[in-house]
Amino acid sequence: MADREDCCFPEAVVAPSRREFIKGVIASGVAVSSVAYVSTAWAQMAPGQAGGLERLLSLRVNGQTRRVDVLPNETLAMTLRYKLGLAGTKLGCDRAECGACTVLMDDLPVCSCSILAVDAEGKNITTIEGLAKNGKLHPLQETFVNCGAIQCGYCTPGQIMCGVALLNEKKNPSDDETRLWMSGNLCRCTGYQKIREALHEAAKIMSES
């Protein structure tokens, strides 16, 4: 199976503090204020200058190309939630440890809280909103409901996205393979057994279709 991809902030980009971020969200309502997070140095740099960065990106999300204005230090999770309105991608630990923000990038599960939006350009991104086709849920979405794998629901989108990547990679994973693959996704309700049951049930459905 392919390795799960890890990403980190470039050293040249300094992320805003949590206090600055919260103040900016409160001040702007839903969208993140671009003024609040661009340092003086970044603001003075035009895209054509050394160290400058093009802010208007074309992101391929759920099969559609979306044009979006992003900040140099804006994560993919922030762009998806607050710029593109795809709030199914949850924010949890904000440091790639809980898996709540998992999306697929070129079919691999990644923690979108630790990937810059600018680094996602040119990639195929799939969020929980993009799994249903023609009004029909993905088999794993259906089995999460049928097997009772949803408790508080906060981790569910990330769990499902990671599970879909597993089932795309391996059609009939063993329980040990499932445990290993899903180990980066935390469920604070301790519903892991039901989650594994949902994965194995979805694998049967997909193998029969």
C-alpha positions as CSV (number, residue, x, y, z in Angstrom):
1,M,0.0,0.0,0.0
2,A,1.1,3.5,-0.7
3,D,2.5,5.5,2.2
4,R,0.4,8.3,3.7
5,E,1.8,11.6,2.7
6,D,3.1,14.1,5.4
7,C,3.6,17.8,4.8
8,C,4.9,20.7,6.8
9,F,5.1,24.4,6.7
10,P,8.1,25.8,4.7
11,E,10.5,27.6,7.1
12,A,10.1,30.8,5.1
13,V,6.5,31.1,6.0
14,V,5.5,32.1,9.5
15,A,2.0,31.0,10.5
16,P,-0.1,33.4,12.6
17,S,-0.5,32.7,16.2
18,R,-3.7,31.1,17.5
19,R,-4.7,34.3,19.2
20,E,-4.3,36.3,16.0
21,F,-6.2,33.7,14.0
22,I,-9.2,33.6,16.4
23,K,-9.3,37.4,16.5
24,G,-9.3,37.5,12.7
25,V,-12.2,35.0,12.4
26,I,-14.3,36.8,15.0
27,A,-13.7,40.2,13.3
28,S,-14.5,38.8,9.8
29,G,-17.4,36.5,10.7
30,V,-16.7,33.5,8.5
31,A,-14.1,34.4,6.0
32,V,-10.5,35.0,7.2
33,S,-9.5,38.6,6.8
34,S,-6.6,38.8,4.4
35,V,-5.4,42.0,6.0
36,A,-5.0,40.4,9.4
37,Y,-2.6,37.7,8.4
38,V,-0.3,39.2,5.8
39,S,2.8,40.6,7.4
40,T,4.2,43.9,6.1
41,A,6.9,42.1,4.3
42,W,4.5,39.9,2.5
43,A,2.1,42.7,1.7
44,Q,4.9,44.7,0.0
45,M,5.8,41.9,-2.3
46,A,4.2,41.7,-5.7
47,P,3.9,38.3,-7.3
48,G,6.7,39.2,-9.8
49,Q,9.1,40.2,-7.1
50,A,11.7,37.9,-5.5
51,G,9.9,36.1,-2.7
52,G,6.5,37.2,-4.0
53,L,3.7,34.7,-4.3
54,E,0.7,34.5,-6.6
55,R,-2.4,34.6,-4.3
56,L,-5.1,33.8,-6.8
57,L,-5.1,30.0,-7.3
58,S,-7.0,27.4,-9.3
59,L,-7.8,24.5,-7.1
60,R,-9.2,21.3,-8.5
61,V,-11.7,20.3,-5.8
62,N,-14.4,17.5,-6.1
63,G,-14.0,17.5,-9.9
64,Q,-14.4,21.2,-10.3
65,T,-11.8,24.0,-10.8
66,R,-12.3,26.7,-8.2
67,R,-10.6,30.1,-8.4
68,V,-9.8,31.3,-4.9
69,D,-7.7,34.1,-3.3
70,V,-5.5,32.7,-0.6
71,L,-2.8,34.0,1.8
72,P,0.8,32.9,1.7
73,N,0.5,31.0,5.0
74,E,-3.1,29.8,4.6
75,T,-3.6,26.1,5.0
76,L,-5.7,23.9,2.7
77,A,-8.1,23.2,5.5
78,M,-8.8,26.9,6.0
79,T,-9.3,27.5,2.3
80,L,-11.7,24.6,2.0
81,R,-13.8,25.6,5.0
82,Y,-13.8,29.4,4.9
83,K,-13.1,30.3,1.3
84,L,-14.9,27.4,-0.6
85,G,-17.6,26.7,2.0
86,L,-16.7,22.9,2.3
87,A,-17.2,22.7,6.0
88,G,-17.2,18.9,6.1
89,T,-13.5,19.1,6.5
90,K,-13.1,19.5,10.2
91,L,-10.4,21.3,12.2
92,G,-9.2,19.4,15.2
93,C,-5.7,19.5,16.6
94,D,-4.4,21.8,13.8
95,R,-1.1,19.8,13.8
96,A,-1.7,16.7,11.7
97,E,-2.3,14.4,14.7
98,C,-6.0,13.7,14.9
99,G,-7.0,13.2,11.3
100,A,-10.2,15.2,11.5
101,C,-9.2,17.4,8.5
102,T,-8.2,14.4,6.2
103,V,-8.9,14.9,2.5
104,L,-7.7,13.0,-0.5
105,M,-5.0,14.6,-2.6
106,D,-4.3,12.7,-5.8
107,D,-6.1,9.8,-4.1
108,L,-3.8,9.8,-1.0
109,P,-5.1,10.8,2.4
110,V,-3.5,13.9,3.8
111,C,-4.0,16.2,6.8
112,S,-5.2,19.4,5.2
113,C,-4.4,21.5,8.3
114,S,-0.7,20.9,7.6
115,I,-0.6,21.6,3.8
116,L,-0.4,25.1,2.4
117,A,-3.2,25.9,-0.1
118,V,-0.6,27.1,-2.6
119,D,1.0,23.6,-2.5
120,A,-2.3,22.0,-3.5
121,E,-2.5,23.8,-6.8
122,G,-2.4,21.3,-9.7
123,K,-3.6,18.4,-7.4
124,N,-6.9,16.6,-7.5
125,I,-8.5,17.2,-4.1
126,T,-11.5,15.3,-2.8
127,T,-13.4,16.2,0.3
128,I,-16.3,14.4,2.1
129,E,-18.7,16.5,0.0
130,G,-17.3,15.0,-3.2
131,L,-17.9,11.3,-2.4
132,A,-21.6,11.0,-3.2
133,K,-22.3,10.4,-6.9
134,N,-25.7,11.3,-8.6
135,G,-27.3,11.6,-5.2
136,K,-26.1,8.2,-4.0
137,L,-23.8,8.0,-1.0
138,H,-20.4,6.2,-1.2
139,P,-20.7,2.6,0.1
140,L,-18.5,3.6,3.1
141,Q,-20.8,6.5,4.0
142,E,-23.7,4.1,3.9
143,T,-22.1,1.5,6.1
144,F,-21.0,4.1,8.6
145,V,-24.7,4.8,9.1
146,N,-25.8,1.2,9.0
147,C,-23.1,-0.1,11.4
148,G,-23.5,2.8,13.9
149,A,-20.0,4.0,13.3
150,I,-21.1,7.6,13.8
151,Q,-21.2,8.9,17.4
152,C,-20.6,12.6,18.0
153,G,-19.7,12.7,14.3
154,Y,-16.8,15.2,14.5
155,C,-14.2,12.7,13.4
156,T,-16.5,11.0,10.8
157,P,-15.5,13.0,7.7
158,G,-11.8,12.4,8.3
159,Q,-12.4,8.7,9.1
160,I,-14.4,8.2,6.0
161,M,-11.9,9.9,3.7
162,C,-9.1,7.8,5.1
163,G,-11.2,4.7,4.8
164,V,-12.0,5.4,1.2
165,A,-8.3,5.7,0.4
166,L,-7.7,2.4,2.0
167,L,-10.5,0.7,0.1
168,N,-9.3,2.2,-3.2
169,E,-5.8,0.9,-2.4
170,K,-6.8,-2.6,-1.1
171,K,-10.1,-4.2,-1.9
172,N,-10.2,-6.6,1.0
173,P,-8.0,-5.3,3.8
174,S,-7.4,-7.5,6.9
175,D,-8.3,-6.2,10.3
176,D,-4.6,-5.6,11.1
177,E,-4.2,-3.6,7.8
178,T,-7.3,-1.6,8.7
179,R,-6.0,-0.8,12.2
180,L,-2.6,0.3,10.8
181,W,-4.1,2.4,8.0
182,M,-6.6,4.1,10.2
183,S,-4.2,4.7,13.1
184,G,-3.8,8.4,12.3
185,N,-7.5,9.1,12.8
186,L,-8.6,9.6,16.4
187,C,-12.1,9.0,17.7
188,R,-12.7,10.6,21.0
189,C,-15.9,8.6,21.5
190,T,-13.8,5.3,21.2
191,G,-16.0,4.0,18.3
192,Y,-13.1,2.2,16.6
193,Q,-14.8,-1.3,16.5
194,K,-17.8,0.1,14.7
195,I,-15.6,2.0,12.3
196,R,-13.7,-1.2,11.4
197,E,-16.9,-3.0,11.0
198,A,-18.1,-0.3,8.6
199,L,-14.9,-0.6,6.6
200,H,-15.1,-4.3,6.2
201,E,-18.8,-4.2,5.3
202,A,-18.1,-1.5,2.6
203,A,-15.3,-3.6,1.2
204,K,-17.8,-6.5,0.7
205,I,-20.2,-4.2,-1.0
206,M,-17.6,-2.7,-3.3
207,S,-16.2,-6.1,-4.2
208,E,-19.6,-7.3,-5.3
209,S,-20.4,-4.3,-7.4
